[in-house]
Amino acid sequence: MTEFYDFLKRKYAYVAFGEFKPGKFQEAQQLFEKAVSTYQQGFKGAYLLQEPDTDKGIAVIFWDNIRDMDANKNDCCDEILAQMAHLFVKAPTTSFYEVATEITERETVGAGK
């Protein structure tokens, strides 16, 4: 029965929309990867998206639940994020979302045929 309840559990996504100062996206990307590498319990993956030919981006970090994100805050991660702060044009817009649908490559219609 536990497997059934696990199936019904939804992930959560922390999403940040931001714009970096000209030419600073790659530096921010390196810091993002370093910060994400510190995450452990409840961490389910992350994406950093870049709008082509701009310094605008979207960070998406997946968690089992919102509490896990708070539990993964640590001095190392806070220091890395502080190093990133001056790279932004202005503070990013952030929100939490419940993942309503998740479709993987293997689950698409006609996959493997």
Gaussian input, Z-matrix of N, CA and C with variables (Angstrom, degrees):
# hf/3-21g

backbone

0 1
 N
 C     1     B1
 C     2     B2     1     A1
 N     3     B3     2     A2     1     D1
 C     4     B4     3     A3     2     D2
 C     5     B5     4     A4     3     D3
 N     6     B6     5     A5     4     D4
 C     7     B7     6     A6     5     D5
 C     8     B8     7     A7     6     D6
 N     9     B9     8     A8     7     D7
 C    10    B10     9     A9     8     D8
 C    11    B11    10    A10     9     D9
 N    12    B12    11    A11    10    D10
 C    13    B13    12    A12    11    D11
 C    14    B14    13    A13    12    D12
 N    15    B15    14    A14    13    D13
 C    16    B16    15    A15    14    D14
 C    17    B17    16    A16    15    D15
 N    18    B18    17    A17    16    D16
 C    19    B19    18    A18    17    D17
 C    20    B20    19    A19    18    D18
 N    21    B21    20    A20    19    D19
 C    22    B22    21    A21    20    D20
 C    23    B23    22    A22    21    D21
 N    24    B24    23    A23    22    D22
 C    25    B25    24    A24    23    D23
 C    26    B26    25    A25    24    D24
 N    27    B27    26    A26    25    D25
 C    28    B28    27    A27    26    D26
 C    29    B29    28    A28    27    D27
 N    30    B30    29    A29    28    D28
 C    31    B31    30    A30    29    D29
 C    32    B32    31    A31    30    D30
 N    33    B33    32    A32    31    D31
 C    34    B34    33    A33    32    D32
 C    35    B35    34    A34    33    D33
 N    36    B36    35    A35    34    D34
 C    37    B37    36    A36    35    D35
 C    38    B38    37    A37    36    D36
 N    39    B39    38    A38    37    D37
 C    40    B40    39    A39    38    D38
 C    41    B41    40    A40    39    D39
 N    42    B42    41    A41    40    D40
 C    43    B43    42    A42    41    D41
 C    44    B44    43    A43    42    D42
 N    45    B45    44    A44    43    D43
 C    46    B46    45    A45    44    D44
 C    47    B47    46    A46    45    D45
 N    48    B48    47    A47    46    D46
 C    49    B49    48    A48    47    D47
 C    50    B50    49    A49    48    D48
 N    51    B51    50    A50    49    D49
 C    52    B52    51    A51    50    D50
 C    53    B53    52    A52    51    D51
 N    54    B54    53    A53    52    D52
 C    55    B55    54    A54    53    D53
 C    56    B56    55    A55    54    D54
 N    57    B57    56    A56    55    D55
 C    58    B58    57    A57    56    D56
 C    59    B59    58    A58    57    D57
 N    60    B60    59    A59    58    D58
 C    61    B61    60    A60    59    D59
 C    62    B62    61    A61    60    D60
 N    63    B63    62    A62    61    D61
 C    64    B64    63    A63    62    D62
 C    65    B65    64    A64    63    D63
 N    66    B66    65    A65    64    D64
 C    67    B67    66    A66    65    D65
 C    68    B68    67    A67    66    D66
 N    69    B69    68    A68    67    D67
 C    70    B70    69    A69    68    D68
 C    71    B71    70    A70    69    D69
 N    72    B72    71    A71    70    D70
 C    73    B73    72    A72    71    D71
 C    74    B74    73    A73    72    D72
 N    75    B75    74    A74    73    D73
 C    76    B76    75    A75    74    D74
 C    77    B77    76    A76    75    D75
 N    78    B78    77    A77    76    D76
 C    79    B79    78    A78    77    D77
 C    80    B80    79    A79    78    D78
 N    81    B81    80    A80    79    D79
 C    82    B82    81    A81    80    D80
 C    83    B83    82    A82    81    D81
 N    84    B84    83    A83    82    D82
 C    85    B85    84    A84    83    D83
 C    86    B86    85    A85    84    D84
 N    87    B87    86    A86    85    D85
 C    88    B88    87    A87    86    D86
 C    89    B89    88    A88    87    D87
 N    90    B90    89    A89    88    D88
 C    91    B91    90    A90    89    D89
 C    92    B92    91    A91    90    D90
 N    93    B93    92    A92    91    D91
 C    94    B94    93    A93    92    D92
 C    95    B95    94    A94    93    D93
 N    96    B96    95    A95    94    D94
 C    97    B97    96    A96    95    D95
 C    98    B98    97    A97    96    D96
 N    99    B99    98    A98    97    D97
 C   100   B100    99    A99    98    D98
 C   101   B101   100   A100    99    D99
 N   102   B102   101   A101   100   D100
 C   103   B103   102   A102   101   D101
 C   104   B104   103   A103   102   D102
 N   105   B105   104   A104   103   D103
 C   106   B106   105   A105   104   D104
 C   107   B107   106   A106   105   D105
 N   108   B108   107   A107   106   D106
 C   109   B109   108   A108   107   D107
 C   110   B110   109   A109   108   D108
 N   111   B111   110   A110   109   D109
 C   112   B112   111   A111   110   D110
 C   113   B113   112   A112   111   D111
 N   114   B114   113   A113   112   D112
 C   115   B115   114   A114   113   D113
 C   116   B116   115   A115   114   D114
 N   117   B117   116   A116   115   D115
 C   118   B118   117   A117   116   D116
 C   119   B119   118   A118   117   D117
 N   120   B120   119   A119   118   D118
 C   121   B121   120   A120   119   D119
 C   122   B122   121   A121   120   D120
 N   123   B123   122   A122   121   D121
 C   124   B124   123   A123   122   D122
 C   125   B125   124   A124   123   D123
 N   126   B126   125   A125   124   D124
 C   127   B127   126   A126   125   D125
 C   128   B128   127   A127   126   D126
 N   129   B129   128   A128   127   D127
 C   130   B130   129   A129   128   D128
 C   131   B131   130   A130   129   D129
 N   132   B132   131   A131   130   D130
 C   133   B133   132   A132   131   D131
 C   134   B134   133   A133   132   D132
 N   135   B135   134   A134   133   D133
 C   136   B136   135   A135   134   D134
 C   137   B137   136   A136   135   D135
 N   138   B138   137   A137   136   D136
 C   139   B139   138   A138   137   D137
 C   140   B140   139   A139   138   D138
 N   141   B141   140   A140   139   D139
 C   142   B142   141   A141   140   D140
 C   143   B143   142   A142   141   D141
 N   144   B144   143   A143   142   D142
 C   145   B145   144   A144   143   D143
 C   146   B146   145   A145   144   D144
 N   147   B147   146   A146   145   D145
 C   148   B148   147   A147   146   D146
 C   149   B149   148   A148   147   D147
 N   150   B150   149   A149   148   D148
 C   151   B151   150   A150   149   D149
 C   152   B152   151   A151   150   D150
 N   153   B153   152   A152   151   D151
 C   154   B154   153   A153   152   D152
 C   155   B155   154   A154   153   D153
 N   156   B156   155   A155   154   D154
 C   157   B157   156   A156   155   D155
 C   158   B158   157   A157   156   D156
 N   159   B159   158   A158   157   D157
 C   160   B160   159   A159   158   D158
 C   161   B161   160   A160   159   D159
 N   162   B162   161   A161   160   D160
 C   163   B163   162   A162   161   D161
 C   164   B164   163   A163   162   D162
 N   165   B165   164   A164   163   D163
 C   166   B166   165   A165   164   D164
 C   167   B167   166   A166   165   D165
 N   168   B168   167   A167   166   D166
 C   169   B169   168   A168   167   D167
 C   170   B170   169   A169   168   D168
 N   171   B171   170   A170   169   D169
 C   172   B172   171   A171   170   D170
 C   173   B173   172   A172   171   D171
 N   174   B174   173   A173   172   D172
 C   175   B175   174   A174   173   D173
 C   176   B176   175   A175   174   D174
 N   177   B177   176   A176   175   D175
 C   178   B178   177   A177   176   D176
 C   179   B179   178   A178   177   D177
 N   180   B180   179   A179   178   D178
 C   181   B181   180   A180   179   D179
 C   182   B182   181   A181   180   D180
 N   183   B183   182   A182   181   D181
 C   184   B184   183   A183   182   D182
 C   185   B185   184   A184   183   D183
 N   186   B186   185   A185   184   D184
 C   187   B187   186   A186   185   D185
 C   188   B188   187   A187   186   D186
 N   189   B189   188   A188   187   D187
 C   190   B190   189   A189   188   D188
 C   191   B191   190   A190   189   D189
 N   192   B192   191   A191   190   D190
 C   193   B193   192   A192   191   D191
 C   194   B194   193   A193   192   D192
 N   195   B195   194   A194   193   D193
 C   196   B196   195   A195   194   D194
 C   197   B197   196   A196   195   D195
 N   198   B198   197   A197   196   D196
 C   199   B199   198   A198   197   D197
 C   200   B200   199   A199   198   D198
 N   201   B201   200   A200   199   D199
 C   202   B202   201   A201   200   D200
 C   203   B203   202   A202   201   D201
 N   204   B204   203   A203   202   D202
 C   205   B205   204   A204   203   D203
 C   206   B206   205   A205   204   D204
 N   207   B207   206   A206   205   D205
 C   208   B208   207   A207   206   D206
 C   209   B209   208   A208   207   D207
 N   210   B210   209   A209   208   D208
 C   211   B211   210   A210   209   D209
 C   212   B212   211   A211   210   D210
 N   213   B213   212   A212   211   D211
 C   214   B214   213   A213   212   D212
 C   215   B215   214   A214   213   D213
 N   216   B216   215   A215   214   D214
 C   217   B217   216   A216   215   D215
 C   218   B218   217   A217   216   D216
 N   219   B219   218   A218   217   D217
 C   220   B220   219   A219   218   D218
 C   221   B221   220   A220   219   D219
 N   222   B222   221   A221   220   D220
 C   223   B223   222   A222   221   D221
 C   224   B224   223   A223   222   D222
 N   225   B225   224   A224   223   D223
 C   226   B226   225   A225   224   D224
 C   227   B227   226   A226   225   D225
 N   228   B228   227   A227   226   D226
 C   229   B229   228   A228   227   D227
 C   230   B230   229   A229   228   D228
 N   231   B231   230   A230   229   D229
 C   232   B232   231   A231   230   D230
 C   233   B233   232   A232   231   D231
 N   234   B234   233   A233   232   D232
 C   235   B235   234   A234   233   D233
 C   236   B236   235   A235   234   D234
 N   237   B237   236   A236   235   D235
 C   238   B238   237   A237   236   D236
 C   239   B239   238   A238   237   D237
 N   240   B240   239   A239   238   D238
 C   241   B241   240   A240   239   D239
 C   242   B242   241   A241   240   D240
 N   243   B243   242   A242   241   D241
 C   244   B244   243   A243   242   D242
 C   245   B245   244   A244   243   D243
 N   246   B246   245   A245   244   D244
 C   247   B247   246   A246   245   D245
 C   248   B248   247   A247   246   D246
 N   249   B249   248   A248   247   D247
 C   250   B250   249   A249   248   D248
 C   251   B251   250   A250   249   D249
 N   252   B252   251   A251   250   D250
 C   253   B253   252   A252   251   D251
 C   254   B254   253   A253   252   D252
 N   255   B255   254   A254   253   D253
 C   256   B256   255   A255   254   D254
 C   257   B257   256   A256   255   D255
 N   258   B258   257   A257   256   D256
 C   259   B259   258   A258   257   D257
 C   260   B260   259   A259   258   D258
 N   261   B261   260   A260   259   D259
 C   262   B262   261   A261   260   D260
 C   263   B263   262   A262   261   D261
 N   264   B264   263   A263   262   D262
 C   265   B265   264   A264   263   D263
 C   266   B266   265   A265   264   D264
 N   267   B267   266   A266   265   D265
 C   268   B268   267   A267   266   D266
 C   269   B269   268   A268   267   D267
 N   270   B270   269   A269   268   D268
 C   271   B271   270   A270   269   D269
 C   272   B272   271   A271   270   D270
 N   273   B273   272   A272   271   D271
 C   274   B274   273   A273   272   D272
 C   275   B275   274   A274   273   D273
 N   276   B276   275   A275   274   D274
 C   277   B277   276   A276   275   D275
 C   278   B278   277   A277   276   D276
 N   279   B279   278   A278   277   D277
 C   280   B280   279   A279   278   D278
 C   281   B281   280   A280   279   D279
 N   282   B282   281   A281   280   D280
 C   283   B283   282   A282   281   D281
 C   284   B284   283   A283   282   D282
 N   285   B285   284   A284   283   D283
 C   286   B286   285   A285   284   D284
 C   287   B287   286   A286   285   D285
 N   288   B288   287   A287   286   D286
 C   289   B289   288   A288   287   D287
 C   290   B290   289   A289   288   D288
 N   291   B291   290   A290   289   D289
 C   292   B292   291   A291   290   D290
 C   293   B293   292   A292   291   D291
 N   294   B294   293   A293   292   D292
 C   295   B295   294   A294   293   D293
 C   296   B296   295   A295   294   D294
 N   297   B297   296   A296   295   D295
 C   298   B298   297   A297   296   D296
 C   299   B299   298   A298   297   D297
 N   300   B300   299   A299   298   D298
 C   301   B301   300   A300   299   D299
 C   302   B302   301   A301   300   D300
 N   303   B303   302   A302   301   D301
 C   304   B304   303   A303   302   D302
 C   305   B305   304   A304   303   D303
 N   306   B306   305   A305   304   D304
 C   307   B307   306   A306   305   D305
 C   308   B308   307   A307   306   D306
 N   309   B309   308   A308   307   D307
 C   310   B310   309   A309   308   D308
 C   311   B311   310   A310   309   D309
 N   312   B312   311   A311   310   D310
 C   313   B313   312   A312   311   D311
 C   314   B314   313   A313   312   D312
 N   315   B315   314   A314   313   D313
 C   316   B316   315   A315   314   D314
 C   317   B317   316   A316   315   D315
 N   318   B318   317   A317   316   D316
 C   319   B319   318   A318   317   D317
 C   320   B320   319   A319   318   D318
 N   321   B321   320   A320   319   D319
 C   322   B322   321   A321   320   D320
 C   323   B323   322   A322   321   D321
 N   324   B324   323   A323   322   D322
 C   325   B325   324   A324   323   D323
 C   326   B326   325   A325   324   D324
 N   327   B327   326   A326   325   D325
 C   328   B328   327   A327   326   D326
 C   329   B329   328   A328   327   D327
 N   330   B330   329   A329   328   D328
 C   331   B331   330   A330   329   D329
 C   332   B332   331   A331   330   D330
 N   333   B333   332   A332   331   D331
 C   334   B334   333   A333   332   D332
 C   335   B335   334   A334   333   D333
 N   336   B336   335   A335   334   D334
 C   337   B337   336   A336   335   D335
 C   338   B338   337   A337   336   D336

   B1=1.4486
   B2=1.5325
   B3=1.3279
   B4=1.4596
   B5=1.5256
   B6=1.3295
   B7=1.4565
   B8=1.5270
   B9=1.3463
   B10=1.4536
   B11=1.5279
   B12=1.3323
   B13=1.4599
   B14=1.5206
   B15=1.3218
   B16=1.4631
   B17=1.5283
   B18=1.3257
   B19=1.4571
   B20=1.5316
   B21=1.3263
   B22=1.4623
   B23=1.5297
   B24=1.3307
   B25=1.4578
   B26=1.5218
   B27=1.2891
   B28=1.4627
   B29=1.5167
   B30=1.3080
   B31=1.4486
   B32=1.5317
   B33=1.3016
   B34=1.4527
   B35=1.5203
   B36=1.3081
   B37=1.4591
   B38=1.5188
   B39=1.3148
   B40=1.4559
   B41=1.5223
   B42=1.3305
   B43=1.4555
   B44=1.5266
   B45=1.3314
   B46=1.4693
   B47=1.5269
   B48=1.3368
   B49=1.4585
   B50=1.5175
   B51=1.3229
   B52=1.4511
   B53=1.5124
   B54=1.3206
   B55=1.4691
   B56=1.5207
   B57=1.3044
   B58=1.4508
   B59=1.5286
   B60=1.3108
   B61=1.4501
   B62=1.5277
   B63=1.3321
   B64=1.4701
   B65=1.5303
   B66=1.3346
   B67=1.4558
   B68=1.5223
   B69=1.3278
   B70=1.4694
   B71=1.5348
   B72=1.3254
   B73=1.4699
   B74=1.5284
   B75=1.3189
   B76=1.4733
   B77=1.5217
   B78=1.3209
   B79=1.4645
   B80=1.5319
   B81=1.3247
   B82=1.4638
   B83=1.5317
   B84=1.3194
   B85=1.4626
   B86=1.5290
   B87=1.3069
   B88=1.4664
   B89=1.5271
   B90=1.3161
   B91=1.4619
   B92=1.5260
   B93=1.3362
   B94=1.4704
   B95=1.5253
   B96=1.3284
   B97=1.4624
   B98=1.5302
   B99=1.3224
   B100=1.4594
   B101=1.5343
   B102=1.3342
   B103=1.4706
   B104=1.5198
   B105=1.3264
   B106=1.4656
   B107=1.5277
   B108=1.3180
   B109=1.4663
   B110=1.5285
   B111=1.3317
   B112=1.4709
   B113=1.5280
   B114=1.3358
   B115=1.4667
   B116=1.5181
   B117=1.3364
   B118=1.4590
   B119=1.5261
   B120=1.3199
   B121=1.4657
   B122=1.5266
   B123=1.3167
   B124=1.4536
   B125=1.5058
   B126=1.3280
   B127=1.4563
   B128=1.5197
   B129=1.3304
   B130=1.4672
   B131=1.5167
   B132=1.3192
   B133=1.4605
   B134=1.5118
   B135=1.3358
   B136=1.4631
   B137=1.5168
   B138=1.3077
   B139=1.4612
   B140=1.5159
   B141=1.3158
   B142=1.4528
   B143=1.5192
   B144=1.3055
   B145=1.4607
   B146=1.5226
   B147=1.3239
   B148=1.4566
   B149=1.5185
   B150=1.3273
   B151=1.4587
   B152=1.5243
   B153=1.3422
   B154=1.4676
   B155=1.5312
   B156=1.3214
   B157=1.4625
   B158=1.5305
   B159=1.3476
   B160=1.4665
   B161=1.5320
   B162=1.2923
   B163=1.4606
   B164=1.5331
   B165=1.3382
   B166=1.4587
   B167=1.5175
   B168=1.3370
   B169=1.4542
   B170=1.5120
   B171=1.3170
   B172=1.4573
   B173=1.5218
   B174=1.3153
   B175=1.4665
   B176=1.5194
   B177=1.3355
   B178=1.4642
   B179=1.5256
   B180=1.3221
   B181=1.4654
   B182=1.5184
   B183=1.3263
   B184=1.4648
   B185=1.5235
   B186=1.3268
   B187=1.4565
   B188=1.5186
   B189=1.3343
   B190=1.4693
   B191=1.5163
   B192=1.3330
   B193=1.4644
   B194=1.5237
   B195=1.3093
   B196=1.4622
   B197=1.5226
   B198=1.3125
   B199=1.4727
   B200=1.5300
   B201=1.3320
   B202=1.4645
   B203=1.5271
   B204=1.3157
   B205=1.4542
   B206=1.5290
   B207=1.3189
   B208=1.4622
   B209=1.5238
   B210=1.3237
   B211=1.4641
   B212=1.5314
   B213=1.3300
   B214=1.4623
   B215=1.5212
   B216=1.3252
   B217=1.4621
   B218=1.5207
   B219=1.3156
   B220=1.4589
   B221=1.5203
   B222=1.3172
   B223=1.4675
   B224=1.5253
   B225=1.3321
   B226=1.4683
   B227=1.5316
   B228=1.3284
   B229=1.4643
   B230=1.5256
   B231=1.3320
   B232=1.4649
   B233=1.5281
   B234=1.3275
   B235=1.4626
   B236=1.5316
   B237=1.3298
   B238=1.4697
   B239=1.5260
   B240=1.3318
   B241=1.4637
   B242=1.5297
   B243=1.3250
   B244=1.4748
   B245=1.5276
   B246=1.3331
   B247=1.4700
   B248=1.5253
   B249=1.3155
   B250=1.4588
   B251=1.5336
   B252=1.3135
   B253=1.4676
   B254=1.5308
   B255=1.3175
   B256=1.4666
   B257=1.5333
   B258=1.3224
   B259=1.4658
   B260=1.5318
   B261=1.3394
   B262=1.4638
   B263=1.5278
   B264=1.3242
   B265=1.4589
   B266=1.5305
   B267=1.3283
   B268=1.4684
   B269=1.5249
   B270=1.3044
   B271=1.4702
   B272=1.5322
   B273=1.3339
   B274=1.4638
   B275=1.5279
   B276=1.3134
   B277=1.4594
   B278=1.5210
   B279=1.3257
   B280=1.4622
   B281=1.5240
   B282=1.3297
   B283=1.4585
   B284=1.5193
   B285=1.3308
   B286=1.4560
   B287=1.5142
   B288=1.3168
   B289=1.4528
   B290=1.5221
   B291=1.3125
   B292=1.4575
   B293=1.5189
   B294=1.3192
   B295=1.4594
   B296=1.5287
   B297=1.3202
   B298=1.4552
   B299=1.5264
   B300=1.3220
   B301=1.4523
   B302=1.5119
   B303=1.3168
   B304=1.4580
   B305=1.5262
   B306=1.3173
   B307=1.4603
   B308=1.5233
   B309=1.3084
   B310=1.4625
   B311=1.5165
   B312=1.2923
   B313=1.4608
   B314=1.5233
   B315=1.3072
   B316=1.4622
   B317=1.5132
   B318=1.3291
   B319=1.4594
   B320=1.5189
   B321=1.3327
   B322=1.4519
   B323=1.5253
   B324=1.3054
   B325=1.4666
   B326=1.5243
   B327=1.2971
   B328=1.4513
   B329=1.5118
   B330=1.3097
   B331=1.4658
   B332=1.5121
   B333=1.2859
   B334=1.4681
   B335=1.5116
   B336=1.3089
   B337=1.4751
   B338=1.4883
   A1=111.39
   A2=117.64
   A3=121.45
   A4=110.38
   A5=117.54
   A6=120.95
   A7=111.09
   A8=116.63
   A9=120.37
   A10=110.34
   A11=117.35
   A12=120.62
   A13=111.49
   A14=117.46
   A15=121.08
   A16=110.36
   A17=115.90
   A18=121.37
   A19=110.48
   A20=116.90
   A21=121.47
   A22=113.33
   A23=117.45
   A24=121.48
   A25=110.21
   A26=115.51
   A27=119.47
   A28=110.10
   A29=115.49
   A30=121.82
   A31=108.72
   A32=114.28
   A33=121.23
   A34=108.60
   A35=115.75
   A36=120.80
   A37=109.75
   A38=114.90
   A39=121.80
   A40=104.52
   A41=117.00
   A42=121.03
   A43=109.03
   A44=115.79
   A45=121.55
   A46=108.99
   A47=116.27
   A48=123.28
   A49=107.02
   A50=116.64
   A51=118.23
   A52=113.21
   A53=113.84
   A54=120.81
   A55=107.45
   A56=115.14
   A57=120.99
   A58=110.27
   A59=115.10
   A60=120.34
   A61=108.41
   A62=117.48
   A63=120.43
   A64=112.28
   A65=114.66
   A66=121.78
   A67=115.39
   A68=118.40
   A69=121.12
   A70=113.72
   A71=117.46
   A72=118.74
   A73=111.85
   A74=117.97
   A75=119.78
   A76=111.90
   A77=117.51
   A78=120.49
   A79=109.99
   A80=115.92
   A81=120.48
   A82=110.74
   A83=117.03
   A84=121.74
   A85=110.52
   A86=117.04
   A87=120.71
   A88=111.02
   A89=117.17
   A90=120.70
   A91=111.27
   A92=116.73
   A93=121.40
   A94=109.98
   A95=116.76
   A96=121.10
   A97=111.40
   A98=116.74
   A99=121.19
   A100=110.45
   A101=117.18
   A102=121.21
   A103=111.29
   A104=116.67
   A105=121.17
   A106=110.99
   A107=117.47
   A108=120.35
   A109=112.37
   A110=117.52
   A111=120.30
   A112=112.44
   A113=117.75
   A114=121.02
   A115=111.07
   A116=115.77
   A117=120.09
   A118=111.22
   A119=116.88
   A120=121.69
   A121=111.83
   A122=115.66
   A123=121.73
   A124=115.11
   A125=117.90
   A126=121.85
   A127=109.29
   A128=117.16
   A129=121.37
   A130=114.31
   A131=117.81
   A132=119.43
   A133=111.34
   A134=115.68
   A135=120.50
   A136=110.49
   A137=114.96
   A138=122.73
   A139=107.99
   A140=116.28
   A141=121.82
   A142=105.58
   A143=116.17
   A144=122.51
   A145=109.50
   A146=116.04
   A147=120.59
   A148=109.64
   A149=116.06
   A150=120.58
   A151=107.12
   A152=118.10
   A153=120.49
   A154=112.96
   A155=114.53
   A156=122.92
   A157=114.01
   A158=116.46
   A159=120.32
   A160=108.84
   A161=115.65
   A162=121.85
   A163=110.19
   A164=116.29
   A165=122.33
   A166=108.83
   A167=115.84
   A168=118.52
   A169=113.22
   A170=113.50
   A171=122.64
   A172=106.96
   A173=116.03
   A174=121.30
   A175=107.36
   A176=116.00
   A177=121.71
   A178=107.04
   A179=115.65
   A180=121.02
   A181=107.66
   A182=115.93
   A183=121.62
   A184=111.09
   A185=114.90
   A186=123.27
   A187=110.58
   A188=115.93
   A189=119.97
   A190=110.19
   A191=116.84
   A192=121.96
   A193=108.42
   A194=115.70
   A195=120.77
   A196=111.69
   A197=117.53
   A198=121.23
   A199=111.08
   A200=117.34
   A201=120.27
   A202=111.77
   A203=116.85
   A204=118.60
   A205=109.59
   A206=116.67
   A207=120.03
   A208=111.17
   A209=116.95
   A210=121.44
   A211=111.67
   A212=117.58
   A213=121.64
   A214=113.44
   A215=117.20
   A216=119.04
   A217=108.26
   A218=115.16
   A219=120.13
   A220=108.71
   A221=115.87
   A222=120.52
   A223=112.31
   A224=116.35
   A225=121.01
   A226=110.42
   A227=115.76
   A228=120.46
   A229=110.47
   A230=117.87
   A231=121.43
   A232=110.85
   A233=116.61
   A234=121.14
   A235=110.77
   A236=115.87
   A237=120.53
   A238=110.10
   A239=117.10
   A240=120.57
   A241=111.10
   A242=117.58
   A243=121.20
   A244=110.08
   A245=117.17
   A246=121.31
   A247=110.64
   A248=116.97
   A249=122.29
   A250=111.77
   A251=118.61
   A252=123.12
   A253=113.47
   A254=117.63
   A255=119.95
   A256=113.25
   A257=117.00
   A258=120.59
   A259=112.29
   A260=117.16
   A261=121.67
   A262=111.72
   A263=116.49
   A264=121.81
   A265=108.16
   A266=116.50
   A267=123.96
   A268=106.55
   A269=116.54
   A270=120.34
   A271=110.33
   A272=117.51
   A273=119.86
   A274=111.62
   A275=115.51
   A276=122.63
   A277=107.04
   A278=117.86
   A279=120.88
   A280=111.02
   A281=115.35
   A282=122.79
   A283=109.47
   A284=115.11
   A285=122.19
   A286=108.67
   A287=115.32
   A288=120.93
   A289=108.84
   A290=115.76
   A291=120.77
   A292=106.11
   A293=117.00
   A294=120.75
   A295=107.49
   A296=116.35
   A297=121.88
   A298=111.94
   A299=117.01
   A300=122.21
   A301=108.98
   A302=115.70
   A303=120.69
   A304=107.17
   A305=116.11
   A306=121.60
   A307=106.99
   A308=115.71
   A309=119.78
   A310=109.22
   A311=116.07
   A312=121.75
   A313=111.91
   A314=117.56
   A315=120.93
   A316=113.27
   A317=117.82
   A318=121.36
   A319=113.24
   A320=118.50
   A321=119.80
   A322=110.30
   A323=115.59
   A324=121.44
   A325=109.16
   A326=116.00
   A327=121.83
   A328=114.45
   A329=117.93
   A330=120.10
   A331=110.54
   A332=116.39
   A333=121.55
   A334=114.01
   A335=118.48
   A336=120.74
   A337=110.83
   D1=-31.07
   D2=179.18
   D3=-59.58
   D4=-40.49
   D5=179.82
   D6=-60.29
   D7=-37.23
   D8=178.95
   D9=-63.94
   D10=-45.21
   D11=179.06
   D12=-66.67
   D13=-35.73
   D14=176.03
   D15=-61.66
   D16=-37.73
   D17=179.09
   D18=-63.56
   D19=-36.31
   D20=-177.75
   D21=-78.61
   D22=-18.51
   D23=-179.08
   D24=-65.41
   D25=137.43
   D26=178.16
   D27=-105.97
   D28=148.10
   D29=174.47
   D30=-81.36
   D31=167.66
   D32=174.96
   D33=-123.17
   D34=149.68
   D35=179.08
   D36=-123.31
   D37=130.12
   D38=170.85
   D39=-94.65
   D40=125.36
   D41=-175.55
   D42=-125.22
   D43=130.20
   D44=178.57
   D45=-125.79
   D46=129.45
   D47=175.50
   D48=-107.42
   D49=124.82
   D50=-178.83
   D51=-149.73
   D52=166.88
   D53=175.53
   D54=-131.29
   D55=131.02
   D56=-179.98
   D57=-96.29
   D58=158.96
   D59=176.05
   D60=-61.52
   D61=152.42
   D62=-177.17
   D63=-50.11
   D64=129.02
   D65=176.74
   D66=77.59
   D67=7.74
   D68=-175.80
   D69=-103.03
   D70=1.14
   D71=-176.11
   D72=-61.85
   D73=-44.69
   D74=-177.17
   D75=-63.68
   D76=-38.83
   D77=176.96
   D78=-63.59
   D79=-42.97
   D80=177.69
   D81=-64.11
   D82=-38.45
   D83=178.42
   D84=-60.32
   D85=-44.77
   D86=179.28
   D87=-62.60
   D88=-40.86
   D89=178.66
   D90=-68.73
   D91=-38.59
   D92=176.52
   D93=-59.04
   D94=-48.80
   D95=-179.81
   D96=-61.81
   D97=-38.53
   D98=178.53
   D99=-65.78
   D100=-44.03
   D101=179.17
   D102=-63.74
   D103=-46.36
   D104=-178.71
   D105=-63.08
   D106=-31.86
   D107=-179.31
   D108=-65.57
   D109=-14.67
   D110=178.47
   D111=-85.98
   D112=-12.32
   D113=-176.23
   D114=-74.53
   D115=144.14
   D116=-178.48
   D117=-132.22
   D118=-99.74
   D119=-172.13
   D120=-58.54
   D121=128.49
   D122=176.87
   D123=83.19
   D124=-8.85
   D125=179.50
   D126=-74.57
   D127=129.76
   D128=-175.51
   D129=-119.60
   D130=0.93
   D131=177.87
   D132=136.54
   D133=164.28
   D134=-178.68
   D135=-150.33
   D136=151.54
   D137=175.03
   D138=-133.02
   D139=141.91
   D140=168.91
   D141=-121.51
   D142=116.92
   D143=-177.15
   D144=-105.51
   D145=140.81
   D146=178.02
   D147=-122.36
   D148=129.10
   D149=173.96
   D150=-68.25
   D151=127.09
   D152=-175.96
   D153=-52.73
   D154=138.60
   D155=175.40
   D156=60.44
   D157=25.46
   D158=176.75
   D159=-138.10
   D160=177.21
   D161=172.69
   D162=-109.09
   D163=24.82
   D164=177.20
   D165=-93.68
   D166=143.66
   D167=-179.21
   D168=-151.44
   D169=167.70
   D170=176.63
   D171=-132.36
   D172=126.26
   D173=174.71
   D174=-104.98
   D175=132.98
   D176=177.39
   D177=-128.55
   D178=121.92
   D179=-179.68
   D180=-123.64
   D181=125.81
   D182=-176.50
   D183=-98.22
   D184=138.16
   D185=-178.27
   D186=-134.23
   D187=153.14
   D188=172.19
   D189=-62.20
   D190=-40.77
   D191=177.59
   D192=-158.27
   D193=167.86
   D194=-176.06
   D195=-65.35
   D196=-34.73
   D197=179.73
   D198=-59.69
   D199=-34.46
   D200=179.84
   D201=-62.61
   D202=-36.09
   D203=178.88
   D204=-63.61
   D205=-46.04
   D206=178.54
   D207=-62.40
   D208=-38.14
   D209=-178.64
   D210=-66.80
   D211=-23.42
   D212=-178.79
   D213=-89.88
   D214=-1.79
   D215=176.29
   D216=-69.60
   D217=133.61
   D218=178.50
   D219=-149.93
   D220=169.05
   D221=-176.93
   D222=-59.42
   D223=-40.26
   D224=-179.47
   D225=-61.74
   D226=-48.28
   D227=-179.22
   D228=-64.82
   D229=-42.93
   D230=178.98
   D231=-60.22
   D232=-39.12
   D233=179.15
   D234=-65.28
   D235=-41.97
   D236=179.35
   D237=-64.21
   D238=-44.96
   D239=-179.75
   D240=-65.87
   D241=-33.85
   D242=175.88
   D243=-64.51
   D244=-37.00
   D245=177.75
   D246=-65.61
   D247=-28.26
   D248=-178.43
   D249=-80.97
   D250=-26.83
   D251=-171.41
   D252=-53.68
   D253=-43.03
   D254=-176.81
   D255=-72.23
   D256=-9.21
   D257=-179.24
   D258=-81.98
   D259=-18.63
   D260=-178.09
   D261=-78.73
   D262=146.38
   D263=171.52
   D264=-65.95
   D265=-45.31
   D266=173.42
   D267=-148.93
   D268=165.68
   D269=-177.65
   D270=-56.31
   D271=138.16
   D272=-179.73
   D273=-68.60
   D274=156.64
   D275=173.46
   D276=-89.41
   D277=129.43
   D278=-177.08
   D279=-128.04
   D280=151.18
   D281=177.58
   D282=-154.72
   D283=162.94
   D284=171.58
   D285=-108.98
   D286=143.78
   D287=177.46
   D288=-133.53
   D289=145.85
   D290=170.90
   D291=-88.70
   D292=131.89
   D293=-179.57
   D294=-75.59
   D295=109.10
   D296=-176.73
   D297=-82.94
   D298=-34.98
   D299=179.91
   D300=-141.46
   D301=137.20
   D302=175.77
   D303=-132.13
   D304=120.22
   D305=179.89
   D306=-122.55
   D307=123.99
   D308=178.51
   D309=-100.44
   D310=168.32
   D311=-177.07
   D312=-55.30
   D313=-42.11
   D314=-178.24
   D315=-69.89
   D316=-16.58
   D317=-176.60
   D318=-93.88
   D319=-1.53
   D320=-177.65
   D321=-75.29
   D322=154.35
   D323=-178.90
   D324=-62.28
   D325=130.63
   D326=177.19
   D327=79.90
   D328=6.33
   D329=-179.87
   D330=-61.49
   D331=135.65
   D332=176.43
   D333=78.35
   D334=7.14
   D335=-179.80
   D336=-106.78

